[in-house]
């Protein structure tokens, strides 16, 4: 059973990015762009997790 659609999709996206990065490094001999792609593509999962556990303070507006 799925806990969160967003978690599942971000995980699947990260897996695809890792595979693409490995392909670029091995087949195309591309290092600079593939490393940046790997960093930015896998950051999505970290940002989703951070947003999930984020806390904010209640702000009261008094007139």
N, C-alpha and C positions, 0 to 999 in steps of 0.2 A: 504494500500500500504506500502511496506517495505522501510524504510529509508536506512537501511544498513544491508546487509547479515551478516556481522561480528557482529554487535550489536545484531541482532536477535539470532544468534547462541550462542553468549556468554551469553545472558540472559537465553536461554533455558538450557544451560549447568549449569548455577548457580542454576536454579530451580531444576534440577536433583540432584545436589550436596547437596542442602538443604534437599531434600526428603531422599536421602541416609543417610545423617548424622542423621536425625530424626529416621530413621529405626534402624541404628546401636545403637543409644542411648536407644531406647525403647525396641527393641527385643534382642539385643545381649549384652546390658549393657556395651557397649564400650564407654569410655569417651575420653581418650587421643587421640587415632587415629581419632575419629570422629570430634573432635574439630580442629585438624590440617587439616583434609580433608576439613572442612567447611571454614577455613581461606584461605587455598591455592586455593580452587576451586572457591570461590567467588571473589578472587583478580583479576581473568581474566577480569571481566567486568570493574573493576576500571582501569586496565592497558590499556584496549581498549579505554576507555573514555579519559584517560590521553594522549594517543598517538594521538587521534583525534584532541585535542586542543593544541598539542605541537607546539612550534614555534622555528625556528632556524634562526640564523643570517647568512646573505650572506657573504661568505668569498671570497675575491678577491685575485687571485694569479697573481702577477706582475712579469714578467721575465725581 
